[in-house]
Amino acid sequence: MNDYEDDDAYTTHPEPTRVVMFLVCLAALLAGFWLMGSGVTNGNGLVFAGGLLVSGIAFGIPMRDTAR
């Protein structure tokens, strides 16, 4: 028998909040891409900039340091 406990966060099952955060960020990233495409198609720079901002935030949230 092995009594070794692996406390590495990448090898254990993810917490439900991490899964929900992944899904929210994925949806926001795709929505930002859609806004950018819509802004280019309609020639609206504000919609494009909004899509760029939403995509950047959605990409940046998982990259922040969450070490406790």
C-alpha positions in Angstrom: 0.0 0.0 0.0 1.1 3.5 -0.8 0.4 6.2 1.8 1.7 9.0 -0.4 -0.8 11.9 -0.8 -0.3 14.0 -3.9 -1.3 17.6 -3.0 -0.5 19.0 -6.5 -3.5 21.0 -7.7 -3.0 19.9 -11.3 -3.3 16.2 -10.5 -6.3 16.3 -8.2 -9.9 16.8 -9.3 -10.7 20.5 -9.9 -12.9 22.4 -7.6 -16.4 23.1 -8.9 -15.7 26.9 -8.8 -12.8 26.4 -11.2 -15.0 24.5 -13.7 -17.6 27.2 -13.5 -15.0 30.0 -13.9 -13.6 28.2 -16.9 -17.0 28.0 -18.6 -17.7 31.7 -17.8 -14.4 32.8 -19.2 -14.8 30.6 -22.3 -18.3 32.1 -22.9 -16.9 35.6 -22.4 -14.0 35.0 -24.8 -16.3 33.7 -27.5 -18.7 36.6 -27.0 -15.8 39.0 -27.3 -14.7 37.4 -30.6 -18.3 37.6 -31.8 -18.4 41.3 -30.8 -15.1 42.0 -32.7 -16.4 40.3 -35.8 -19.7 42.1 -35.6 -17.9 45.4 -35.1 -15.7 44.8 -38.2 -18.7 43.7 -40.3 -20.8 46.7 -39.4 -17.9 49.2 -39.4 -18.5 50.1 -35.7 -15.3 50.7 -33.9 -16.9 50.9 -30.5 -18.4 47.4 -30.7 -15.0 46.2 -31.9 -13.2 47.9 -29.0 -15.8 46.4 -26.6 -15.2 42.9 -28.0 -11.5 43.4 -27.6 -11.9 44.5 -24.0 -14.2 41.6 -23.2 -11.9 39.1 -24.8 -8.9 40.6 -23.0 -10.6 40.4 -19.6 -11.8 36.8 -20.3 -8.2 35.8 -21.2 -6.7 37.6 -18.3 -8.9 36.3 -15.5 -7.5 32.7 -15.6 -4.0 34.1 -15.9 -4.1 36.0 -12.6 -2.2 34.6 -9.6 -4.6 32.6 -7.5 -2.0 31.1 -5.1 -3.2 31.3 -1.6 
